[in-house]
Amino acid sequence: MLGRRIAKMTGAAAIILTATAVWAQSNEDVVLHEYFNPWDVDVSTASSAASGSPSTAKPPSGQPARAPGEPPGLSVNPGEDEVIFGADGPVDPGITSTPYGPLDPRQQSSKLDDRTDRVDQLDYYANFEPSVVPYKRVVVQNKVQYNAGDYLLALDEGRYRRVAVEGGGPRAGEETFWGSFLVRAKKGERHPLPSVAPSQRILEVQAEPDTSVRFERDRAHNFYVVPQKAGLLRLNIKLAVPKAYFNGSFGDIDWSDLSRSQSEANRTPALPSSVNTVAANVLDSLGISRQMRPKDALTGLVEYYRNFEGRKFPDKLRGKDLYASLSREQVGVCRHRSLAFLISARALGISTRYIYNEAHAFVEVYWPKTGWRRIDLGGAANELNYSSQAGGTVHDAGQDNLPQPPNYQNELDRMRERGGEVGEAEQEGAESNSSDASGADSAGEASTPGDGPTTPGGEMAEMADAAKQHAMEGAAPHLEEAESDASQASERHEEQDRRAKVIIDVEADTSEVFRGNALGLTGSLFTQQGQPLAKREVRVMLAPPGSKSEQATIELGTLRTDTGGRFQGQLSIPDSVTIGRWSVILTYAGDDEHQPARAE
């Protein structure tokens, strides 16, 4: 590969690290360095939430830790257990299979079943920072079907709409998230991607290799990327998400307000007439109807379906209507609760959708003046294997303002006994901008998913210790570093620094370099007045683009200036550095007469 000279600049040089072998290209794939099998991973030794131990998840090889809020690295190497997304959903020979169905919203429907027992173990990979575990939206289904006694949930995709990359920052009432996805891209085809919320806005996109992409969504707000180039692609996406989606209030409205709010943005297909008839009988037996205020009807449904139990389906009910049996018996795990809740809510006229990922199922409802709102109906598996990128935190969803009935509270108590005190975990979460979280369902055809309760803080208790300790371990060094920087800045502010300001000027001999080869740098160190600084050391590092954290850097070495303040040298790129886009950072420590300097 030919190197090329880049323009002289005051600041760091940006480079692209490629493999020690040439690229192998075909019609669909670009393979960097060597073939790897991301599915050849043993997850049996991963720690569980029940033990209170952090996850054993590792970042991609050579990928440094990063501070909360910073963009993820642009490595095309997969993290341990990381799912690779293809045009037909995850490129997956089985590791991400779930009891629900494929992790592609356009494929088959979800069927209400009678396997209502809990499960022992599940896996979850966090694509977002902070993590919304276990609530990432992978498959959203909005259409109820009824066929020969079977209740099915499917996607009415409607017309695909373009989603703009808006730029800028979050608005009032929004929070920001970074999503990171590894995509085996097919040019011009839609690739489904997980999302945080239906009304999320895209603020920024980073891609490696640098290529053009566009984003679309369907009627149920499943999100898709359409790459304009084939090959292995790392996408980092910065999102702005309304806080109301997580904990927005349900205002006191009239049923007519719900009817008037129906639009393309929130309309859900009508229930089949036969389903409406059964649902009316179920609602009547629950004592919930449109004679109540809409808010009271909704909270009544949440309280009722949260009071389910994960246990064996009663033999006496086999052969009877499954939705009605599950509802009246109050038996089932997350998918049973969510599917049955959806049918009951839709029969009342409340727009409701069903969402699942590899570890959990939940619902979201549309409420006037609030918009789409996530509702978890509880349940938990006994163990959780949680994987994420280094330095991740868990999102704090805020106070859960919905009913918490006895069975729900009993599950909370069970989680406390097995995984530690929830209150202590909440305190830790407040310090690290994280909160309690849990998964609900396990992979595997023979097993069935379980459901977990949410804590008073609004997240599920099952993952309180594992995810939070994972997050705290990644965040603690950065928190200490931030406190130290703030203290130093305060001291400098109190006593003005009268030392001479220093500038680092640098140019690189190439913008692309093979991993394992050397990067050539030439530059100079001088004061703002033009005085060269002789016999000084300049430190050279690599860091992910946009990173401000010392923890995220990889040391390359130092270069020493000559009598004229000039420096020149060749610095080797370690084999452990992941393939992708990096920034070169140069720093000068300063002395009694000269201020520190940084080129970035």
Helices and strands as residue ranges (DSSP letters): E 14-18, E 24-25, E 30-31, G 49-51, E 84-86, E 89-90, E 110-111, E 121-125, E 128-129, E 139-141, E 143-147, E 150-154, E 161-163, E 174-185, E 191-193, E 201-208, E 213-217, E 223-227, E 231-242, H 244-247, H 255-260, H 273-286, H 294-306, G 315-317, H 322-329, H 334-348, E 352-356, E 361-367, E 371-375, E 383-387, H 406-419, H 422-431, G 461-463, H 464-494, E 502-508, E 512-514, E 518-527, E 537-543, G 550-552, E 554-560, E 566-572, E 580-588, E 597-599
